[in-house]
């Protein structure tokens, strides 16, 4: 399935793409557009103004996708959602001290190549965050 988002991806779009490919659509193909009118008719848009899988009620797109695809029961994904939310919106809704660092890393990685490259290099980053918080949940403490 095709998914479309704005070109020049940063934290929320990169996290959403990872979430989609890892938990919603393993065969996802991503299209990056500069104008919402350029979204292919066979693509599902995300993290764009006015789309179903965008920012709603103070939530970032990652949080919206979690809810729309019934992924909110996973504590590791919920923790990543808090971090992504704070990195993207910086509204202090969540205690997420990791957010500024993750934002800087994502911004820097986005400077090293195009959007496809950013998705490739950020996949292990989000995989690592997921595994860390998954293990923390299982152990009831931070993993060593």
Residue, then its C-alpha position, 0 to 999 in steps of 0.5 A: x500500500x502507498x502512504x504519502x506525507x510531506x517532504x522534508x521529514x523530521x521527527x513525527x513523520x519519521x516515527x509515523x513511517x516506522x510505526x506504519x511499516x513495523x506495525x500496520x503495513x510491512x510492505x508500505x511504500x512511502x511517497x513524499x510530496x511538497x503539496x497536498x494536492x500531489x498525494x496520489x489517489x491510491x495513497x493514504x496521507x499522514x502527518x498533513x494538514x486536514x487528513x485523518x492521520x494527522x494532528x488532532x485534539x493536541x496530539x501528534x500524528x504518531x498518537x493518531x495512528x496509534x489510536x486509529x490502528x488499535x495499538x494503544x495497548x502496547x506500553x512501549x509504543x505509548x512511551x515512544x508516542x510521548x517522546x515523539x509528541x514532546x519532540x514534535x510539539x514541545x508542549x510539556x504534556x509529557x515528561x519526556x527528557x529524551x525528546x530534545x535529544x531525539x529531535x536533534x538526532x533526527x534533524x541531523x540525520x535528515x541533513x545527511x540525505x533525502x527522505x528515503x535515506x532518513x527513513x532507512x537510517x532512523x529505522x534502527x533508532x526507533x527499533x532500539x527505542x521500542x526494544x528498550x521500552x519493551x524490555x523496561x515494561x517486562x522488567x519493571x525497571x530500566x534495562x541494563 
